[in-house]
Structure formats: C-alpha cells, structure tokens
Amino acid sequence: MSSLRPRREDPPVLEEWYRRHLGPDIHDISSSGVHPYTFAEIRDLCRIPVADLDAIVMDDSVSQGGAGIRQAVADRYAGGDADRVLITHGSSEAIALTLSALLHPGDRVVVQEGIYHSLGHYPRAAGCDVVELPARAVRDGAIDPEVLDELVTPGTAAVIVNFPHNPTGVTLSPPGLKALTEHTAATGAVLVWDAATAEIAHRWEVLADPGAEGGDTVSYGTFSKTFGLPGLRVGWAVAPKELITATFPLRDRTTLFLSPLVELVAERAMRHADELIGRRAAEARRNLAHLTEWMAGHEELVRWTPPEGGVCALPVFRELEEAAAGPEAVERFCLELLARHRTLLVPGTAFGAPHGARLGFGGPEEGFRAGLAGLSEFLLARKAAR
Ligand SMILES: Cc1ncc(COP(=O)(O)O)c(C=O)c1O
C-alpha cells in the first residue's frame, strides 16, 4: 500500500479560479494588473541590446538580490538605500519571507478586511491574534482615527494593509498615509504596506513609499501589476536590514536567489519605469472613463465605488444583493458569463464579498470594451428573464 498521503489544504479562491478558468480566446476583464508587454517591446522600450543579454554569465546571484537591480529599486522606492531592499520571485515571495520572519504566535496583528490572500494567510498560519480593520473604516483617503485608536493599540505587533486596495481600488490620500504612519510609529507597530499598484493613482497623487522613510516599515512592490511584466516574476520588499537578514535561512532552503538574466531585465525595466507604466496607465485611464460611463448606464443593475487607484474595482450586482444570495450564486454568475460571452470576472468570494466581482480595466481597450459589452448583454438578459 502506498504511503503517499499529501497534506490537503484549500487553495486561495483567487488562484484556483484562474487555474480553472483563465484560458485563450476570452475577454479577461478580471485582472488587477495592466496587460503584459512582449519581450521585444521590453527590449525596445528599456533599450536592452542583444549583446547585453549575450554577455550575461548564467552564474548564481546573491540572497538579497544582485547589486544592479537592488540599487534600481532603492533609487525609486527606498531613498537610494540598497541595504534596505530584498529582491524576490514576485512580491508573493517577499510577503512569505518577511512575514514568516516577522510574526510570532500570539502577536496582535491588524489586517485589512478583504485583503489579498497571502497577506492574510501568514499571520493566521503563524498563530497570531488577528484583528480585522473593517473596509468601512477607510473613507475619503483616511482610516477613521477612532477605529485606528481602538485597533492599533500599544503592543500591536503589525498592521497589514494594501493601498490601492485589490480589488476595491480604495486608497489613502497623502495626509491619510501620514496619519497611519504616525500612529503605527507611536504605538510601536510595524507597518506592513503592500503597494502592488501604487504607481497608478486616480483621486490623489501617487503615494510615496512609506518604506523609503526608514523606520519599522515593510513595503512590497512588484513588476507584475503596473509595469506589465507579470511573467518576469520579480518583486521586492523594502524593510529594515535586520528583517531582511532574518529571511535568509528560509530563502536558503527554498528559492536561494533569482537568475542573473531575470535580474538584468528587471534592472533595465526599473530604470525605464516611467515609460513602461506611463503607456499602460494612459490606456487604463481611457478604460476607466469608459467604465464610468458604462456604470452610469447600468445603475439599476450594478452599483460601485469608483476606484481611487490601481486598475480594478469591485462592482456589486444588485440582483445578488437584493436576493441576499449566498457565495455560490456569484460564482455561478461568473461561470455563466464566461460560458455565454467568453468574458472573465473574478467572483467576490475570493475577497470575502459575496455579491460582487473583481473587474479589471488594465487590459487592451478593444478587448476591455468587448468584455463590458458581453457583461451588458448578460445582465440585461438576466433581467428580462426575472
Ligand atoms: C495586492 C497584491 N500583492 C501581492 C501580489 C503578488 O503578486 P506577485 O507575486 O506577482 O508580485 C498580488 C497579486 O495579485 C496582489 O494583488
């Protein structure tokens, strides 16, 4: 008899949804990132001659990330201090490494409601005392100061947030961020700040990375969202040096370091960030203008809060809300939409929101409009059938 008995664990709803339903020839209007560049576009926009690629020696890199990519990230996000930068396989690895080294069983940790799955997973897995920061406490660019006082008390180990929030697009204003950093510093809590889509802002200016100030802040960034390079699989953390060093034992036993080839492409992409992000941000803004009109035209079927940053939103379908439908209903809704109109959304069940879905507007304009047209037809047909 076989002794093969893998441990069973439920995967995050979001990743399982993509594993099952993301495929070719669909209108994907579900993503939290902009659409990806080809390698030819990257070489052209970031000026990478073939000779530079040919010169790469396919050797080991180093645990913290090669000097070139670390300095490029530091110059944009960490006030030039490359010692405070860790380069990783996507920000997913930065989250896993730093939260595993930071958190202890029994720590009080405040985690934003509906947060990206891995940011919520590690505090629970570490046996922390997790307290939720309610979504409704974030309004007009600030966290309600009474809620902050009540939740982030002296002795709180960490506050984990993601702004602009995936999927709602809610974010903080510069004064709202200042109030949060002052409060965490005063209570001694580490601010853990996921800035995956920080570079695309709608309501206020792009927020400065709180990690750049030094202090007890851990911030994450990635090439996967606003840079249009999800397949590069590079992210980073800006964090105190002692926390970065504390991640090495786990890294030594898992991924060790990145490829020098990947690091070179990432370095050039970071040095040309404005071009890469600028093009896609302009397209996302045109899509957002179209989406805003679309929402106004479908008000009796869908409600939303316009996103303040990033490239996604969480519209709520009134039919599901009015029926107080359970979580299966929104998943059925999304599956039917995909089957009938080849249009993909992510059900809100991936974010604890059973009546809505993640709608991303970072895709190519034509496909985005076709996806929205499919969603229109679908909603109207369902209304007619009721
Ligand atoms: C808020 C947020 N953080 C982190 C990640 C992880 O991304 P990656 O590992 O591709 O950098 C994602 C991906 O969807 C995300 O939405």
The ligand as an SDF file (V2000), in Angstrom:
LIG
                    3D

 16 16  0  0  0  0  0  0  0  0999 V2000
   -2.0260   43.1700   -3.5530 C   0  0  0  0  0  0  0  0  0  0  0  0
   -1.1340   42.1180   -4.1240 C   0  0  0  0  0  0  0  0  0  0  0  0
    0.0160   41.8470   -3.5120 N   0  0  0  0  0  0  0  0  0  0  0  0
    0.8540   40.9080   -3.9810 C   0  0  0  0  0  0  0  0  0  0  0  0
    0.5390   40.1820   -5.0990 C   0  0  0  0  0  0  0  0  0  0  0  0
    1.5060   39.1340   -5.5800 C   0  0  0  0  0  0  0  0  0  0  0  0
    1.9690   39.4160   -6.8520 O   0  0  0  0  0  0  0  0  0  0  0  0
    3.3640   38.9340   -7.4460 P   0  0  0  0  0  0  0  0  0  0  0  0
    3.8180   37.7620   -6.6780 O   0  0  0  0  0  0  0  0  0  0  0  0
    3.0610   38.6170   -8.8640 O   0  0  0  0  0  0  0  0  0  0  0  0
    4.2850   40.1030   -7.3080 O   0  0  0  0  0  0  0  0  0  0  0  0
   -0.6680   40.4090   -5.7620 C   0  0  0  0  0  0  0  0  0  0  0  0
   -1.0450   39.6200   -6.9400 C   0  0  0  0  0  0  0  0  0  0  0  0
   -2.1630   39.5910   -7.3890 O   0  0  0  0  0  0  0  0  0  0  0  0
   -1.5240   41.4220   -5.2630 C   0  0  0  0  0  0  0  0  0  0  0  0
   -2.6740   41.7050   -5.8640 O   0  0  0  0  0  0  0  0  0  0  0  0
  1  2  1  0
  2  3  1  0
  2 15  2  0
  3  4  2  0
  4  5  1  0
  5  6  1  0
  5 12  2  0
  6  7  1  0
  7  8  1  0
  8  9  2  0
  8 10  1  0
  8 11  1  0
 12 13  1  0
 12 15  1  0
 13 14  2  0
 15 16  1  0
M  END
$$$$
